[in-house]
């Protein structure tokens, strides 16, 4: 309880700013390492309205906080195209280039397949 705010977009932005500042202070003029993030809850809706879900144990922390769910890179929700749009948006906003999409390959596979083809 109480950890959900750590998953908010503002929390991610603050942490990433700290990483970038530390990298610059250490002499990394390019701003630091490439960033990786984990998506703890992925809900993919197909054209029939059926939802495939990939979730980790942390997903319950996020799911209990609707305000955090609305604006977090830790959750993907919607169609495959919606999820791809969200990933690209987070990459542009936060600079995250590597994503761990969760343990359920069947749920996230269509996202990866479509991204691989683009």
Buried (B, 14 or more C-beta within 10 A) or exposed (E): EEEBEBBBBEBBEEEBEEBBEEBEEEEEEEEBEEBEBEBBBBBBBEEEEEEBEBBBEBBEBBBEBEEBBEEBBBBBBBBBEBBBEBBEEBBEEBBBEEBEBBEBEEBBBBBBEEBEEE
